Amino acid sequence: MPAFGGKKILGKISEIVVGTFKVGDLIRMKDDCWWLGNHGTRFHTYTEKDRLVLVTKNDGLQREGFFYGRICSTGEERLWTADEFELVSSPR
């Protein structure tokens, strides 16, 4: 599948790709995620449900390995690093 500038071209449909994640993907913090260690202060107490994040936008940051995502349990939206997460489900 041809790719150009962080976008996959699918005929007339173009979907934005965030690292390895797409806007709308449900992802979860990996077990060895920096955010869950002592450096992540409040995040190290997160339960399994608190580790779910919905990818909301990328603002051109996908090539740098960053994306914006919303923590499902709190609604907090922030900038995250893609390598700290794994895919749970994708709407596509």
C-alpha positions in Angstrom: 0.0 0.0 0.0 1.6 3.3 -1.0 2.4 5.7 1.7 3.2 9.4 1.5 3.9 11.9 4.3 2.3 9.9 7.0 -0.8 9.1 5.0 -1.9 5.8 3.5 -3.6 6.3 0.2 -6.5 3.9 -0.4 -8.0 4.8 -3.7 -10.0 7.9 -3.0 -9.8 7.4 0.8 -6.9 8.8 2.7 -6.5 8.0 6.4 -4.1 9.8 8.7 -1.6 7.5 10.5 -0.2 8.3 13.9 3.0 6.4 14.3 1.5 2.9 14.0 -1.9 4.2 15.2 -4.8 5.9 13.4 -7.2 8.6 14.7 -10.0 6.6 16.4 -7.8 3.7 17.5 -8.2 2.4 21.1 -4.8 1.8 22.5 -3.4 0.9 25.9 -0.3 1.8 27.8 2.3 -1.1 27.7 3.2 -2.8 30.9 6.7 -1.4 30.7 5.5 2.1 29.8 7.5 5.0 31.2 4.2 6.7 32.3 3.4 3.7 34.6 6.8 3.8 36.3 7.8 6.0 39.1 8.6 8.8 36.7 5.0 9.0 35.6 3.9 10.2 39.2 0.1 9.8 39.2 0.1 7.4 36.2 1.8 4.6 38.1 -1.3 4.0 40.2 -3.5 3.5 37.1 -5.6 0.4 36.9 -6.1 -1.5 33.7 -9.2 0.6 32.7 -7.2 3.8 33.3 -4.6 2.7 30.8 -6.9 2.9 27.8 -6.4 5.9 25.5 -8.4 6.9 22.4 -6.2 8.5 19.6 -7.8 11.8 18.9 -5.5 13.8 16.6 -2.0 14.0 15.4 -1.4 17.6 14.2 1.4 16.5 11.9 3.4 14.9 14.8 3.1 11.2 13.6 6.5 11.2 11.9 8.0 12.3 15.2 6.3 9.4 17.0 3.8 11.6 18.9 0.0 11.8 19.0 -2.8 13.4 21.0 -5.0 11.0 22.9 -7.7 11.0 25.5 -7.5 8.9 28.6 -10.9 7.0 28.5 -11.5 6.9 32.3 -10.8 10.6 33.0 -11.3 12.4 29.6 -8.0 14.1 29.9 -6.4 14.8 26.6 -2.6 15.1 26.2 0.4 14.6 24.0 1.8 11.0 24.1 4.6 9.0 22.6 3.5 6.2 20.3 6.2 3.7 21.4 4.6 3.5 24.9 1.3 2.0 23.6 -0.1 -1.1 22.0 -3.2 -1.4 19.8 -6.4 -2.7 21.4 -8.9 -2.1 18.6 -9.3 -0.1 15.5 -12.6 1.2 14.0 -11.5 0.2 10.5 
